[in-house]
């Protein structure tokens, strides 16, 4: 079992700071672009995102601080991954701001049932995210291989090789609809392409540095979506 390099107090402060920063940043993106705080879809989306995230962070603080510390790391080691992350930030910002502009100017009329259905799919994606992290304590935010890291072949990893990225597609792919916008689907359509580029580069690292990963690839053929890719 890996240990943390941060003290519990430092890790707790980091988590609280990140959650507050996420709340402020999301509020600014959604409500400034919409020009109003009377944007119920954004309020519901923020609750659907931040409440489960906060509860899971509390769980990890108590039961697996090492994993939480890994998830707090932001700086990528691989240069190509840094470029991919930069592009993904632009795409996600556009996918977050366009729904607000859509709300302001009335470009879309997404029915309430579809907004709420998208919120449910987002939650299902987050559930897959949680199940994946519980299965693999080495599932860091950055692409790197640690000492004593082993290949995980159980749980979601028995179905696809990158279940965290599948969870990301479910979460972020339906975000524009959860925010009440069809136009937000335009930039988010590039998100799977970005993930594919990230996966292809990540697998080069894993094949090079993680013992047993080549054999795992032979056993689990699909990277992202069963029966497709």
Secondary structure as UniProt FT lines:
FT   HELIX           8..27
FT   HELIX           28..32
FT   HELIX           33..34
FT   HELIX           40..63
FT   HELIX           65..72
FT   HELIX           79..105
FT   HELIX           112..135
FT   TURN            137..138
FT   TURN            147..148
FT   HELIX           155..158
FT   HELIX           163..173
FT   HELIX           175..178
FT   TURN            179..180
FT   HELIX           184..188
FT   TURN            189..190
FT   HELIX           191..209
FT   TURN            211..212
FT   HELIX           213..219
FT   TURN            226..228
//
